[in-house]
Amino acid sequence: MYVEQMGGVSEVEIFSTCPQSRDGERESYLQRVRDVARWAEGAGHRGILVYSDNGLVDPWLVSQVVIEATEQLCPLVAVQPVYMHPYSVAKMVTTLAHLHGRRIYLNMLAGGFKNDLVALGDETPHDERYERTTEFTLIVKELLEGARPVTVEGRYYHVRNLSLAPPLPAALAPGILISGSSDAGFEAARRIGATAIKYPKPAEEEGAAVDGGVPTGARFGVIARETPEEAWRVARERFPEDRKGQIAHSLAMKVSDSHWHRQLSEMAHAEDAGEESPYWLHPFEQYQTFCPYLVGSYRRVGAEVARYIALGFTTFVLDIPPSENELRHTAVVFEEAGARPS
């Protein structure tokens, strides 16, 4: 998509998010993945985020389903360095390119759920995990560039005269995203040439997104309708009060060292937005999703998105859509913000 700004045109990438295997019936999961992928492609999205953690099916296998169900949609695969070697990631990228001619995006993880890491025997501190992910990603990139055999004697990884086959066409080089909510994450984005994805504050509280030439994106959900009353009715029906969810959120906070998780929780305790502000953290507090939501009329939410764009945000990763029709409502928001499909 492109966004008209100050008489010019700025490119904006939009990603949807794939359903999680833990949600819903196992028998219907593959069809739900296919459906959401097709909805996202029909909406003109660049790609679709595929989650990864200890409680989910393998994201690479889900990405294969996404590719087979669509014509152009790019899987945005969550990559956890604890799970696999850099060579394995590079091999998956070039294999999918060779088999399908499809570009892959990589969502590089440094953390995730801390209990997942502990269960795998990994107790690396927060900032060091970003250093490890940086080293990991640079090896992946060098392997995919294929200019020469790769030799690295790093702190975390050691490879010697390592080559990758089949070679990856330059046009299919992966886009790379990484969490940029913490200083360590933003520095990692700068070093690996990635887009730093933030869980944004309300636009009026955000500073300029562009810092040191690092492209920046935002992750949030959208619920918008013609009137704010209708939007808030839909929002509260979709994300009702949930005492069990509140307890789960509280327990997760006690063991989390995630910068963005802590930041959103602090904002949730401080906010009293009401219906005049589109920025809503209620679903996050109920442990129903892991990002803020923008709720309101098309015009009001579109104005908020336009402010993020004016601040320099170039990528938007949206929450899991509950229906194809919901993506149509979201498309109206981006039209209000000045966007049009590429």
C-alpha positions in Angstrom: 0.0 0.0 0.0 1.0 3.6 -0.4 0.2 6.6 1.7 0.0 10.1 0.3 1.9 12.5 2.6 2.5 16.2 2.1 2.0 15.9 -1.6 4.3 12.9 -1.9 3.8 9.2 -1.7 5.3 6.9 1.0 5.2 3.1 0.9 3.5 1.4 3.8 3.6 -2.4 4.3 0.6 -4.1 6.1 0.7 -7.5 7.6 -2.2 -9.5 9.0 -1.7 -12.3 11.6 -2.4 -16.0 11.3 -4.7 -17.9 13.7 -3.0 -19.8 16.5 -3.2 -23.5 16.7 -4.2 -23.4 20.4 -7.4 -21.5 19.5 -10.3 -23.5 18.2 -10.7 -27.1 17.1 -7.7 -29.0 15.7 -9.8 -30.3 12.8 -10.7 -26.9 11.5 -7.3 -25.2 12.0 -5.8 -25.8 8.5 -8.9 -24.3 6.9 -8.8 -21.3 9.2 -5.2 -20.7 8.2 -6.2 -20.9 4.5 -9.2 -18.6 5.0 -7.3 -15.9 6.9 -4.4 -16.0 4.4 -6.8 -15.5 1.5 -8.6 -12.7 3.3 -5.3 -10.9 3.9 -4.2 -11.3 0.3 -7.6 -10.1 -0.9 -7.2 -7.0 1.3 -3.9 -6.2 -0.3 -1.7 -7.0 2.6 2.0 -7.7 2.0 2.1 -10.7 4.3 0.9 -12.5 7.4 2.6 -13.1 10.7 2.9 -16.7 11.8 3.5 -17.0 15.6 6.0 -19.3 17.3 6.2 -20.5 20.9 6.4 -23.8 22.8 2.6 -24.2 22.7 2.1 -23.8 19.0 2.6 -25.9 15.9 5.7 -25.2 13.8 5.5 -21.8 12.0 7.4 -23.1 8.9 4.9 -25.8 8.3 2.1 -23.3 8.7 3.8 -21.0 6.3 3.8 -23.8 3.7 0.0 -23.9 4.0 -0.2 -20.1 3.6 1.9 -20.2 0.4 -0.1 -23.0 -1.1 -3.4 -21.2 -0.3 -2.4 -17.8 -1.9 -0.7 -16.3 -5.0 1.5 -13.6 -3.6 1.1 -13.3 0.2 4.4 -13.4 2.1 4.6 -15.4 5.3 6.2 -13.4 8.1 7.7 -16.3 10.1 8.5 -15.9 13.8 12.1 -17.2 14.2 13.2 -18.2 17.7 17.0 -18.7 17.8 16.7 -21.2 20.7 14.8 -23.5 18.4 17.2 -23.8 15.4 20.6 -23.0 13.9 21.0 -20.0 11.5 21.8 -22.4 8.7 18.4 -24.1 9.2 16.6 -20.8 8.8 18.6 -19.8 5.7 17.9 -23.3 4.2 14.1 -22.9 4.8 14.1 -19.5 3.2 15.9 -20.6 0.1 14.0 -23.9 -0.1 10.6 -22.1 -0.1 11.9 -19.6 -2.7 13.1 -22.5 -4.9 9.9 -24.5 -4.6 7.3 -21.6 -4.8 9.1 -18.5 -6.0 7.8 -16.8 -2.9 9.5 -14.2 -0.7 9.6 -14.9 3.0 9.7 -12.3 5.8 11.4 -13.1 9.1 10.2 -11.9 12.5 13.3 -12.3 14.6 12.6 -13.1 18.3 14.9 -12.5 21.2 12.5 -13.5 23.9 9.0 -14.7 23.9 7.5 -16.3 27.0 10.2 -16.6 29.6 8.9 -19.9 30.9 9.3 -21.3 27.4 13.0 -20.4 27.4 13.6 -21.7 30.9 11.9 -25.0 29.9 14.5 -25.2 27.1 17.4 -24.6 29.4 17.9 -21.0 28.3 18.2 -18.4 31.0 20.1 -15.8 28.9 19.4 -12.2 30.2 17.1 -9.9 28.2 19.7 -7.7 26.5 22.1 -10.6 25.8 19.3 -12.4 24.0 19.2 -9.5 21.5 23.0 -9.8 21.1 22.5 -13.5 20.3 19.7 -12.7 17.9 21.8 -10.1 16.1 24.7 -12.6 15.6 22.2 -15.3 14.5 20.5 -13.0 11.9 23.7 -11.7 10.5 24.8 -15.3 9.7 21.4 -16.0 8.1 21.8 -12.8 5.9 25.3 -13.7 4.9 24.3 -17.2 3.9 21.4 -16.0 1.8 23.5 -13.4 0.1 25.8 -16.2 -1.1 28.7 -14.1 -2.0 31.2 -16.4 -0.4 31.4 -19.3 2.1 30.6 -18.0 5.6 33.0 -18.3 8.5 32.1 -16.8 11.9 33.7 -17.3 15.2 31.2 -15.5 17.3 30.1 -15.4 20.9 27.1 -17.7 20.3 27.7 -19.3 16.9 30.6 -20.9 15.1 30.5 -21.8 11.4 33.4 -22.4 9.0 33.3 -22.2 5.2 29.6 -22.8 5.2 27.7 -22.4 1.9 24.0 -22.5 1.1 22.3 -24.3 -1.8 20.2 -23.8 -3.8 21.1 -20.1 -4.0 18.5 -17.5 -3.2 17.5 -15.1 -6.0 18.3 -11.5 -4.9 14.7 -10.4 -5.6 13.5 -12.9 -3.0 15.8 -11.8 -0.2 13.8 -11.8 3.1 12.4 -8.7 4.7 13.4 -8.7 8.4 11.4 -7.4 11.4 12.3 -7.4 15.1 10.8 -6.0 18.3 12.1 -2.4 18.8 10.3 -1.5 22.0 13.5 -1.7 24.1 16.8 0.0 23.6 18.4 -3.4 23.1 15.8 -4.4 20.4 16.2 -1.1 18.6 20.0 -1.4 18.5 19.6 -4.9 17.2 17.3 -3.6 14.4 19.9 -1.0 13.5 22.7 -3.6 13.3 20.9 -6.2 11.2 19.1 -3.7 9.0 15.6 -4.7 10.2 12.4 -2.9 10.7 11.9 -2.2 14.4 8.3 -3.1 15.4 6.8 -1.3 18.4 3.7 -1.8 20.4 2.9 1.9 20.1 1.7 4.4 22.6 -1.2 6.7 21.6 0.0 8.7 18.6 0.0 12.0 20.6 2.5 10.4 23.0 4.8 8.9 20.4 7.9 10.6 19.3 9.2 10.5 15.7 9.5 6.8 14.7 12.5 7.3 12.4 15.7 7.2 14.5 19.1 6.8 13.0 17.7 5.6 9.7 16.0 2.5 11.3 12.6 1.9 9.7 9.9 1.5 12.3 6.6 -0.2 12.4 3.6 -0.6 14.8 1.6 -3.6 15.9 -2.0 -3.1 16.9 -5.6 -4.3 16.3 -8.4 -2.3 14.7 -12.1 -2.3 15.3 -13.8 0.5 13.3 -17.4 1.2 12.1 -19.3 4.1 10.7 -20.1 5.4 14.2 -18.1 5.2 17.4 -21.1 3.7 19.2 -21.2 0.7 16.9 -17.4 0.2 17.0 -17.4 0.1 20.8 -20.3 -2.2 20.9 -18.5 -4.7 18.6 -15.3 -4.3 20.6 -16.9 -5.1 24.0 -18.7 -8.1 22.5 -15.5 -9.4 21.1 -13.4 -8.8 24.2 -15.7 -9.1 27.2 -14.6 -8.8 30.8 -12.8 -12.1 31.8 -11.7 -12.6 35.4 -9.7 -15.7 34.4 -7.9 -13.7 31.7 -7.0 -10.9 34.2 -5.5 -13.5 36.6 -3.5 -15.1 33.7 -2.3 -11.6 32.7 -1.2 -10.9 36.3 0.7 -14.2 36.5 2.4 -13.6 33.1 3.6 -10.2 34.3 5.3 -11.8 37.3 7.6 -13.9 35.2 8.0 -11.7 32.1 11.1 -9.7 31.5 9.6 -8.3 28.2 10.1 -4.6 27.8 6.9 -4.2 25.7 4.8 -6.4 28.0 5.8 -4.3 31.0 5.3 -1.0 29.1 1.8 -1.9 28.0 0.9 -3.1 31.4 2.0 0.2 33.0 0.0 2.1 30.4 -3.0 0.0 31.0 -2.9 0.8 34.7 -2.5 4.5 33.9 -5.1 4.9 31.2 -8.7 5.9 31.5 -9.3 6.6 27.8 -13.1 6.2 27.7 -14.8 6.3 24.3 -13.2 9.6 23.1 -9.8 8.0 22.6 -9.4 5.2 20.1 -6.5 3.7 22.0 -7.7 0.6 24.0 -5.7 -1.8 26.2 -8.6 -3.8 27.7 -8.0 -7.0 25.5 -4.4 -7.0 26.6 -5.4 -6.7 30.3 -7.8 -9.6 29.8 -5.0 -11.8 28.3 -7.1 -12.0 25.1 -4.5 -10.6 22.8 -1.0 -9.1 23.1 -1.3 -5.7 21.4 -3.2 -2.4 21.8 -6.4 -1.8 19.8 -7.7 1.3 18.0 -11.5 1.5 18.3 -13.9 4.1 17.0 -15.4 5.5 13.9 -13.6 5.1 10.5 -12.7 8.8 10.6 -11.4 8.8 14.1 -9.3 5.6 13.9 -8.1 6.7 10.4 -6.9 10.0 11.8 -4.9 8.1 14.5 -3.3 5.8 11.9 -2.5 8.9 9.8 -0.7 10.4 12.8 1.4 7.3 13.2 2.3 7.5 9.5 3.2 11.2 9.8 5.5 10.2 12.6 7.4 7.9 10.3 5.9 4.5 10.9 6.2 2.5 7.6 5.0 -1.0 8.6 1.8 -2.1 10.4 1.3 -5.6 11.8 -2.4 -6.1 12.5 -4.0 -8.6 15.0 -5.7 -11.8 13.9 -8.8 -10.9 11.9 -12.0 -12.7 13.1 -13.6 -12.5 9.7 -13.1 -11.3 6.1 -15.6 -8.5 6.7 -13.5 -7.2 9.5 -10.6 -6.7 7.1 -13.0 -4.6 4.9 -13.7 -2.3 7.9 -9.9 -2.0 8.5 -9.4 -1.2 4.8 -11.7 1.8 5.2 -9.6 3.0 8.1 -6.4 3.0 6.0 -8.4 4.8 3.2 -9.3 7.4 5.7 -5.6 7.7 6.7 -4.8 8.4 3.0 -3.7 4.9 1.9 -4.5 3.1 -1.4 -3.5 -0.4 -2.6 -0.2 -0.6 -4.5 
